[in-house]
Amino acid sequence: GPAPNKYGLNSKYIFETFIVGKANELAHAAAQAVVTHLGGAYNPLFVYGGVGLGKTHLLQAVGNAVLAQNNQKRVLYVTIDTFTNDFINAVREGRAKDVKDLYRAVDVLIIDDVQFISGKERTQEEFFHTFNELHQQHKQIVISSDRPPKAIAGIDDRLRSRLEWGMIVDIGQPDIETRVAILDARCRERGFPIPLNILQTVATIIQTSIRELEGALNKIIAYHQLKNTEPSEESVRSILSSIESASIRSSITPKQVVNTVSEFYGITIEAVVGQSREKRFAMPLQVIMFLMRKELNMSFPAIGEELGGRDHTTAMHAHSKIERGAENDLKLRQEIEMIKQRMYINSAQR
């Protein structure tokens, strides 16, 4: 896509191309409300959800819409990593004041992936002061994360309470109708119409994220443009079967499950695999056992063995407990979805 402009925004991320469905309609409505009432009730607007579901699109759409209304507004979009690096470099070069002034002079500050602030005390300190300064001046703050504020481990309580001041909305996984609508819209944008029954097939096979959905569509379009043929049910199925899902699934290792879950809950791997019986490690350990069974099809004895020689009945108990828990507890279900997504995305990037 086009390179980001001086505001850090990419011009293709606008509201007009954001497909609204049940899983994101609240987040979409809140983002539009922010544009019309900058610094109003939804300050900060905190959007959370799994990887590849459209958080960045929505955040940037806010920035682009604000500028479209009034190009005098100072909008700044950065990831939390950029924010962190700006301050580290500024301190090193003795320009800390300039960077503080830059961040505190904006009308709209948009911060993506704030969960990575976890454990970074200096960055949290800077972000806290920047936040307060902007909030007091009724400047708008928009933040995204892969989880709600209360689930971000390793952040200061003062900062956590700030993140919860405004409006917190989540983006979930799109349902099948929305997935088809997204594919259809992207086909039109590309000037390559594909019949709905074929898009339905794609949307049925690929369910995890919009990013994956669009990646699959790109492969399908490229293949048919190259061969100069019309997409058919058969050709699409054969392309999709060759796409990573199968190979990604088989390439995930037990170690990656342990790493991803530990990182998600902000605990050390030793704490999980060690013989500690501390209450707060029990649940993450059960999630690990559940995922090893569900995603890697490991036997219960093998799971026990992998996790420090525990008994296979422990793994069985963990599996049924998390399975039941996820049916009744929306928060747990969302957490498991996020962990799974992250696991697959990490293994796809290797």
SVG drawing of the C-alpha trace seen along z (x, -y; Angstrom):
<svg xmlns="http://www.w3.org/2000/svg" viewBox="-24 -24 47 65">
<polyline fill="none" stroke="black" stroke-width="0.4" points="0.0,0.0 0.9,-3.7 3.6,-4.8 2.5,-6.5 2.4,-10.3 3.8,-12.8 1.0,-12.0 2.0,-8.3 -1.3,-7.5 -1.8,-5.3 -4.4,-6.8 -6.0,-3.5 -7.3,-3.0 -10.5,-4.9 -14.0,-4.4 -15.4,-3.8 -13.4,-0.6 -14.0,0.7 -16.5,3.5 -18.9,3.4 -20.3,6.6 -21.7,7.8 -18.2,8.3 -17.0,4.8 -20.1,2.5 -19.7,1.1 -16.0,0.3 -16.9,-1.3 -19.6,-3.4 -17.4,-4.6 -14.6,-5.5 -17.0,-7.6 -18.3,-9.3 -14.8,-10.2 -14.3,-12.0 -17.4,-14.2 -16.7,-14.8 -12.9,-15.0 -11.9,-14.9 -15.5,-14.2 -16.9,-11.3 -14.9,-8.6 -11.5,-9.8 -9.5,-7.6 -11.2,-5.3 -9.6,-1.9 -10.1,0.7 -9.0,4.3 -9.1,7.6 -7.0,10.3 -4.3,9.9 -5.4,9.1 -9.0,8.1 -8.9,4.5 -7.8,2.5 -5.1,0.6 -7.6,-0.1 -10.1,-1.6 -7.5,-3.6 -6.1,-5.1 -9.6,-5.7 -10.1,-8.0 -7.0,-10.0 -7.8,-10.2 -11.4,-11.3 -10.2,-14.0 -7.8,-15.4 -10.5,-15.2 -12.7,-17.4 -10.0,-19.8 -6.5,-19.6 -5.2,-22.0 -5.6,-19.4 -2.4,-17.9 -2.8,-14.1 -0.1,-11.6 -0.4,-7.9 2.4,-5.7 2.8,-2.2 3.9,-1.9 7.3,-0.7 7.8,-3.9 6.8,-5.9 9.3,-4.0 12.1,-4.4 11.5,-8.1 12.0,-8.6 15.0,-6.3 16.8,-8.1 15.8,-11.5 17.2,-10.9 20.4,-9.5 20.8,-12.6 19.8,-15.1 16.5,-16.1 14.0,-14.7 12.2,-18.0 11.6,-18.3 10.1,-14.9 7.9,-15.6 6.7,-18.8 6.0,-17.0 3.8,-14.4 2.0,-16.8 1.2,-19.3 -1.1,-17.1 -4.9,-17.3 -5.3,-13.5 -2.8,-11.0 -3.3,-7.4 -1.3,-4.7 -1.3,-1.1 -0.4,2.1 -0.2,0.6 0.1,4.1 3.9,4.0 4.3,1.3 4.2,4.2 7.2,4.2 8.8,1.0 8.8,-1.4 10.4,-4.4 8.0,-4.3 5.0,-3.9 6.2,-7.0 6.5,-9.0 3.2,-7.8 1.5,-8.5 2.6,-12.2 1.8,-12.6 -1.6,-11.1 -2.4,-13.4 -1.3,-16.5 -3.4,-15.7 -6.4,-14.6 -6.4,-17.8 -6.5,-19.8 -9.4,-17.7 -7.2,-16.4 -8.3,-13.0 -6.4,-9.8 -7.1,-6.6 -5.5,-3.4 -5.4,0.2 -4.3,3.4 -4.8,7.1 -6.5,7.3 -8.5,5.1 -6.5,2.9 -7.2,5.2 -5.5,8.1 -2.3,6.2 0.3,7.6 3.2,5.5 1.7,2.0 1.4,-0.5 -2.0,-0.8 -2.2,-4.6 -1.7,-4.0 -4.2,-1.1 -6.9,-3.2 -6.3,-6.0 -6.7,-3.5 -10.1,-2.6 -11.4,-6.2 -13.1,-6.5 -14.8,-3.9 -13.5,-0.3 -14.7,1.6 -13.6,4.9 -13.4,6.2 -14.1,9.9 -13.7,12.4 -16.0,11.6 -18.9,14.0 -19.3,15.7 -21.5,13.0 -19.0,10.3 -16.1,12.4 -17.9,12.8 -18.7,9.0 -15.0,8.2 -13.9,10.6 -16.5,9.1 -15.4,5.5 -11.7,6.4 -12.5,8.1 -14.3,4.9 -11.5,2.7 -9.1,4.9 -11.4,4.9 -11.5,8.7 -15.0,9.9 -15.4,13.4 -18.8,15.1 -20.3,15.1 -20.6,18.9 -16.8,19.1 -16.2,16.4 -18.4,18.3 -16.0,21.3 -13.0,19.1 -14.8,17.6 -15.8,21.0 -12.2,22.3 -10.5,19.3 -11.9,18.1 -9.2,16.8 -8.5,13.2 -9.2,10.7 -5.5,10.4 -5.4,14.1 -8.6,13.8 -7.1,11.0 -3.8,12.9 -5.7,15.9 -7.7,13.7 -4.5,12.1 -3.1,15.6 -6.3,16.6 -6.4,13.4 -2.7,13.6 -3.0,17.3 -6.0,16.7 -4.6,13.5 -1.3,15.3 -3.1,18.3 -5.8,16.0 -8.6,18.3 -11.8,17.9 -11.8,18.9 -13.8,22.2 -14.7,24.0 -12.0,26.6 -9.2,24.1 -9.9,22.1 -10.0,25.2 -6.7,26.5 -5.1,23.1 -6.5,22.9 -5.4,26.4 -1.8,25.4 -2.0,22.3 -0.2,22.5 -3.1,23.5 -2.1,27.2 1.6,26.5 1.4,23.8 -0.6,26.1 1.9,28.9 4.9,26.5 3.8,25.3 5.9,26.9 4.9,27.6 7.6,25.0 5.8,22.3 2.6,23.0 4.3,22.6 6.1,19.4 2.9,17.8 0.8,18.5 3.4,17.4 4.0,14.2 0.2,13.6 -0.3,13.8 3.0,12.0 4.6,14.8 7.9,16.6 8.2,19.9 10.0,21.4 7.0,20.5 4.7,22.4 6.8,25.5 8.4,25.6 6.8,27.4 5.3,24.3 1.8,24.8 1.1,21.1 -2.5,20.3 -1.8,17.7 0.1,20.1 -2.6,22.8 -4.8,21.3 -2.1,20.5 -0.8,24.0 -4.2,25.5 -4.5,23.3 -1.2,24.7 -2.3,28.3 -5.7,27.5 -3.9,26.1 -1.4,28.9 -4.3,31.3 -6.5,29.3 -4.1,27.7 -1.2,30.2 -3.3,33.4 -0.7,34.5 -1.6,37.5 -2.3,36.7 0.8,38.6 3.0,36.7 1.6,33.4 2.4,34.3 5.9,35.4 6.5,32.1 5.5,30.0 8.0,31.2 6.8,34.8 3.3,34.2 0.7,36.9 -1.5,37.5 -4.6,37.1 -3.6,33.5 -3.6,32.8 -7.0,34.5 -8.5,32.5 -7.0,29.3 -8.3,30.0 -11.9,30.6 -11.8,27.7 -10.7,25.1 -13.1,26.6 -16.0,26.2 -14.8,22.8 -14.5,21.5 -18.1,22.5 -19.5,20.4 -16.9,17.6 -16.7,15.1 -13.5,13.6 -11.7,16.9 -12.9,17.8 -11.6,14.5 -8.3,15.0 -7.9,18.5 -8.7,17.2 -6.1,14.4 -3.5,16.9 -4.2,19.2 -4.0,16.4 -0.8,15.1 0.6,18.6 -0.2,19.1 1.0,15.7 4.3,16.1 4.9,19.5 3.9,18.1 6.5,15.4 9.3,17.7"/>
</svg>
